[in-house]
Amino acid sequence: MYYLTQSVHRNAQTRGNQIATINGDRERTWKEVKERVARFAGALKSIGVEEGDRVAILALNSDRYFEYYFSVPWAGACVVPLNVRWSPAENAYSLKDAGAKVLVVDDTFAKMVPALKAQGVPLDTVIFIGDGELPEGMLSYEKLISEHQPAEDAYRNNDDLAGIYYTGGTTGFPKGVMLTHSNIWSSAIALVSSIGLDEEARILHAAPMFHLADGAMTQGGMLAGSTHVFIPMFTPAATIKAIEEKKTSHALLVPVMIQMVINDPLVKEADLSALRFVLYGASPIAEAVLVQAMNTLSSAAFAQGYGQTELAPLATMLATKYHTTEGPFAGKLKSAGQAIPCVEIKIKDEEGKELPLGEIGEITVRGPNAMTGYWNKPEETAVSLRDGWVHTGDAGYMDEEGFVFLVDRVKDMIVSGGENVYSAEVENAVSNHPAVQQVVVIGIPSEEWGEQVHAEIILKEGMTATAADIIAKTKEYIANYKCPRSISFRTEPFPLSGAGKLLKRDVRKPYWEGKDRQIN
């Protein structure tokens, strides 16, 4: 039986007086964490949360966010972590779609609650986990814990729904990935051995905790009995300080974060010798940046994880021994690695047939980590999940040793700074500007973000607009990071196939000439 609260019981039993969480100057033991998890679960049940209900959270990283991840299943409910970078409109859609009964917020996002209510979200119960003054109309997290008795663990397990994790959508609306306890557990157990997590490890939570990449570190660290260190959000300075002062040993960083850390002046003076492992992923990393990072953070081993939310989230791992430019293991730095334990990968053509080694097709993944589907979206589920295989939307090939190499995307998606951006979402938002007749959104190379969102626009006859006008209008509908970073206005029609289908690859082609792959 696989259940995510098992590690709370085990760690409290075997490491009860050891430090479990460090949040600034606040430290708690495993016994304290278990007590707080059980008490908050009791509070949730007392306010009407029932088996299978959805409890959402919109907050920056903290020890209380960590407790939420275990209190909710302890109460028999499902987590719904919301994207802290999304607009009120996007998060309002997700809350309404999930039918969340409760929303948990911190100091930063308490101010968004009125905007969410204005979008029609029926927020009857809002719980405040911040350190500031309790906002009017909200319940205090700490008071709920102090005033309620510990609840018995509901022992949600195996194929029970553990959470709904919202991602961008190909139709312009977010879609909720349904993950079970087994899905999340299988990725976590594979991670533990892959990156050397153990009871002595101190995991730095610098990447956003709503993201499943950090979620895998959370669950993997729980299985290993590791200590968890939190900073509210990533900044190079805060990350460097946490490694030095809190002696963190393991960190998950997306490539743009790594680049910012190694280029920060503080890194030259700081003692980062405690850092022994860096896991990176979410987007490919430039080989030159990776080599610089390995030289700068010389005490740390490096590994790359590739996957997506639909895979809870891991599919492949590029192990530490392949992070070298010489010797028998060299030549793999541009790959995404090999399948993690319990996972099978095939490269398939458009008809679903497996392709020979070296041929480019869609990367498909099958294993206990594969989602059960998209919440309330059976048609999109049928497209992405076929016969147990998750179709990733990434194009690539496999070599004779099972290493996967990404070369392009089948889905119309951009990865900017480690965040997925679906072109349809941006195109829908841009089209709200009254001067826009037609828009095509693509990803183009960016040294800072890997890829950046670029819009090619044809204006309506007789109308004018500037790039700034269009970007300002777009921000009313979608998160800032999804908005175009650059805009080109064109007068000639977009290229079409003989069947009248837009040839988006032809629009992208000039920007990617001279590159050995069509994505960064």
N, C-alpha and C positions, 0 to 999 in steps of 0.2 A: 504494500500500500504506500503510495507516494502522497505526501501532504506537506505543504509548505511551512506549516507551524511546527513540524517535527523538530526542526533545528532549534527552535526557541526552547522546547522542552529539554532537548539534549544538552544544549549549552548551559542552561540554568542548572542542570543536574551535575554536569562534569566540570564546569568552569564558573560556578556560581558567583564567586567573589572576584573574578577577573574582570578587567575593564572591557565592556562591550561596545560602548559608544563614547566618542569625544566630540563635543560641539562647542568650540571656543574653550571657555573655562569650565564647562559643564561636562562631568564624566558620570557614567552610570555603569553598574555591574550587570552581569547577565541575570542575576536574581531580580534586580530592580527592573530590568527591561521586561522580563516575563510578567512580573506583577503589574506593570503599567499596561502591557498589552492586554492582559486578561481583564483589567479594570476598564479600559477604554472599550473593550468588546462588550462588557456588561452595560456600559453607558449607551452604546449604540443600540443594544437590544431594548433598553429601557425607553428609548425615544421612538421605538417602533420599527427598527430595522429587522427584517425577517430573512429567512433562508433564501438565498439567491438574489436578494436586493443589491442594487448598485450604489456604492458610496464613492463619490468623486473627490479628487483633491487638486487644488490649484495653488502651488506654493513653491518657494525656492528650497534648496537642499537643507535638511536639518535632521537632528536625531528624532524629532517628532514625526517627520515624514517617514523615517525608517520604521518607527513603531506602528504607524498607520498600515504599512504593508503587511503586517502580521495580525494586527487587531481586527482588521476587516474580515479575513477568512476565519479567524478565531470566532467571530460572531456569526459565521455562516454566510457572509455576504461576498460580493465581488468588488475588486478595486477598479477604479476608472481614473487613471492618472492623466491630467490635462496638460496640454503643451503651454508652458509659460511664455512662449514667444508668439502664440496665436492672438489674434484680435478677439474682442468680445463676441463678435458675430460667429467666428469659427468655434469658439468654446461653447457658446450658447447652443449652436447646432448639435454639438457632441453631447451636451448635457441632456437636451431634449430627446435626442436619438436613443441614448442609453436609458432614459427614464430614471435618472439618478434621484434617489430620495433624499440624500444628504450631500452637502458640499463642505469640504474642509479647506480653509484658506489661512494664509499668514498675513503679516503686516503689509507686505507688498501688494497682495492681490485682494485684500479686503475691500479696497477702493474700487475694484472692478465689479463687485456684486450688484450695485445699482444698474450698471450697464447691462449685466446679464439679465436682470429682471426686466429691464426695458425691452429686451429681445424676446420676452415671453417665457422665460424659464421660471417654472413654479418652485422657487427656492423657499420652502417652508422651514427648513432646518439648515443653518450655516454654523459651522464650528470653527472657532478661531484658535489657531495653534501658534500665533505670534508671541513676541515678548513685550509688545507695546500695550497700550490701553485697550480694553475690550470694546470693540465697536458696538453701537446700539443695535439690538435685535439679534445678536449672535450669542452662541453658547461658548463658554470658556472650556478649552480642552483640559487644562490642568484642574479646573474645578470639577469637571465630569469625572476625571480619574480619582480625585480625592473623595468624592461623594458616592461612588458606586463600588459595590463588592465585585471581586473577580468572577467572571463568568466561566463556565465549563467550556472547554474547546469544542467547537462544533465538528471538528475533524473532517472538514471538507477534503476530498482526496481524489486521486486518480483522474477520472474523466469529468469531475465536477468543474464547472467554470470558475476559474480563479480571477480573471480580469478581462476587461475590454480596453484595448490600447488603440487610440485613434491615430490614424495616419492620413496623409493627403489622399485625395481621390481622383481617379481618372475622369470622373464625371463632373468634377468641380466641387464636390462635397466630401468632407472627411468620411472615412469608413472605419468602423470599429473592428479590430482584429480580436477574435475570441480565442483565448488561450486557457487551457486547463492546467490543473496542478501537475499532471504528468508532462505536459509540454514544457513548462518552465523548469521543472525539476531536471529533465533530461539535458537541457542546455547547461544548467548549473553544474551538474555532476561531471560533464565533459570538461568544463572550464577549470575545475579544481585541480585536476592532474596536469592540465596543459600549461598552467602558469604558476605552479608551485605554491598554491595557497595552503596555509597551515595555521596552527594555533598562534604562532608567533607573528603572523603577518598583520600589518596595519594597512587597511585599504583606504585610500583617499577618494572621497566622493566629490570630485570637481566637475565632472560631466553632469548634466541635469538628471535628476532622479526620476523624472517622468519617463525618460528614455529607457527602452528595454536593454540597451547596452550596459548602462549603469545598473539596471535591474538584475542582469546576469551576474555582475560583480557582487551585488547585495546577496543574492541567493547562494552563489558559490562561496562567498565569505562566511555565510551562515552555516553551510554544510561543513566547512573547515574549522569553525569556531574562531575565526579571525576577529580582530578589533576593527571598528568602523569609525573613520574620521571624516567630519563634514565641514565643507565651506559652503556658504550660501549659493555662490555661483562662481564660474571660472573667471579668474583674471590671472595673468602671469605672475604678478606679485603675490597674490593670495596662495597660489599653488606652490610657488617656491618656498614661501614662508611655512606653509603647512608641512611640506616635506622635511624642512630643516628643523622646525620647532617640535612637531609632533612625531617625528621619526617615522613617517609613513614609508612603507616598503613596497606597496603595489599601487599603481595608478592606471586608470583608464583615460586615455586622451585621444581625441580625434586629431587628424593630421594638422589642421590649422592651429589647434592648441599647442601641439608639440613645437611647431614653428615659432609661435609667439613666446613660448617658454625659453627655448634655446637662444632666441635673439634678444631677450630681455637683459639689460645690463646687470641686474641683480644676480643672475645665474653664475657670473664669474666669481662673486664673493661668497656665495652661500655654500654651506656644507650640505651636500645632497647625497652623502655616502650611504645614508640609510635606504635609499631607493634601490631596490633590487629587481624590480620588474615593471615594465611599461607595456600595457596592452593597448593597441591602437586599432582603429577601424572606422566604419561609417562611410569612408571614402578612400580611394587610393591615395598613396603618399608618393611624392616625388623622391626618386632614389637619392638625389643629392641631399635633400632635407633629412632623409632617414640616416644616411651615413654621418651627417653632421650631428644629429641627435645621439647616435650611438657613441660618438666621440665625446660630446659634451656631457652626457649623462652616463659616464663610463662605468659606473657601478651597477648599472641596470642591464638586465637582459631584455630583449624586445620580442614581441610576438604580435602577429596581426590576426584579427578575427574578421571574417566576412559573413554577412547574413542579412536578415531583415526582420521586421516585426513579426511577419507571418511565420517565422521560424524560431521565435522565442529566445533569442534572435540568431543563434549561431548555426552556420552551415559548414564553414571551413576554418582552418587555423594554419597559418604559416609559422611553424615552430621556430624557436630561438636559433637552433643550429643552422637554419637556412638564412639567417641574417648575417651574411658574410659576403665579401666581394672576392674571396680567394679560397682555394682548397676544393675538396671534393663536393662540398655542399653549396658552392657558389652557383650563381645563375638563376636563382629562384626569387630574387627580391621583387621582381615585377609581377609575381603571381599572387593569388589570394590564398594559396596554401592548399592543403588536402582536407578531405572530409573529416569532421570530428567523429569520435566514437559514436556508434549507434545510428549514423547518418549515411545514406546512400545518395550519390549524385550521378546524374546522367546529363549529357548534352544532347538535346533533341531538335529535330527539324520542325517545320510548321505543322506537319501531320502527326507529330508525337512519336516519331521513330528515332531511336538512338543513333547518333552519328559516330563515325569512326574517329579514333584519336586524331587530334590535330585539326579537325574540321569545326568551323564556327557555327554554333546554334544557340538555342536558349538553355540556360542553366536551370535544371529542375532538381528538386530536393525531396527526398522522402525519409521519414523517420518519426520517432515519438515526439519530436519537437514541432511537427507540422500542425499549424492552426486547425481548428475545427471549422472555420469559415469566418465570414464577415457578418457582424450583427445586423440583422434586418435587411441584408443585401444578398438574397439567394442567387441573383443573376451574376453579380460580380464574383461570388464564391465559385460558381460553376466555371467561370473563366480561369480563375487563378488556381483552383484546387481540383485536380482531375485524377481520379483513381488513386488518391492518397498522395499524389505528387504536387508539390507547390511549384508553380511556374513563376520564377523570380522576376521575369522581365528584363534580366541582364543577358546579354549575348557574350559568349566566350567559347573557349576550347579547353580540352584537357590533354596533358601530355602522357607519355607512357608510364609515368610514376604517379599519376593521379592528381597532379597539380593543376589547379584551375586558373586560367588566365582570362581576365575580363577585357573585352575590346569595345563593346558598345552596349546600348540599351535597346531592348525590344519595346518596352513600355516607354511612353513619352514622359520621361522623368529626368530631372536635373538634380544632382547632389551638390549642394553649395554649403561649404563649411560643416559638412557632416549631416546636414538636414536634407531630407527628401522634399523636392518641390515638383508637383505635377503641373505640366504645362497647361492643362485644361483649366485648373484652378486660376492661374494667372490670366489666361486669355479671357475667362469669364469676367474677372474683375476689371481688366483693362477695357473690356467692351462696354462697361457702364459709362465711360466718358462719351458725351454726345457727339464728339467730332470723329470718333473712331468708326471707320467702315469695316475694316478687317484687320486682324492681328494674328501673328504667329509668334509664339514664344519658344525659344530654344536655349540650350546651355552652351556657353562659349568659354574658352579657357581663361582661367584667372590664376595668377601667381599666388594671390592671397587666399582665395576661397576654394581653389581647385577648379570649380566651375562657377560662373555667375549667370544670373537670369538676364536674358537679353530679349527685347521685343522688336519685331519688325512690324511696322504699322503703315497701313494705307488709310489716309484721312478721307472723310466724305467730301465730295466736290463742293468747293466754295467755303469750306470751313478750315480753321487753323487751330493749332494747339502746340504747345511746347512740351518737351520731355518732362519738365518739372510739373506742368499742369496734369499730365497723364499719371505720373507717379503719385502725386498728391491725391488724385481721385481714387487710384487703386488701393491706397492705404486705408480707405474707408471700409474695405471689404475683406482684405487679407492681411496677414502678419507682414511686418516690415521686411523680414528676410526673404519672403516670397516675391516681393515687388521687383520689377525690373531695375537692374543697376545701370543699364544702358538701353537706349532706344534709337533705332534707325527708322527714318521715314522714307518710304519708297513710293514711286508712282507706277512702276511696272507691276503687272499681275504676279501673284505667287505661282511657282511652277506646279503644274498638274500632270497627273498620269493620263494615259489614253482613256481611262475610265472616269476621269474627272476628279481623282483623289489627290489631295494636297501631298506634294513630295517634300516633306519637312526635311528629309536628309539632304536634299539639294540646297535648302536654305542654310543648313548648318555647315555644309561642305567647305565654303571659303574660309571659315574661321578655324577649321581643324586641319588645313593642309600642312603637310610636313610633320604631323604627329603620328606616332606609331599605333595609337589607339584613338578612338573617337569619344572618349570620356576621360575625365580626370578624377 
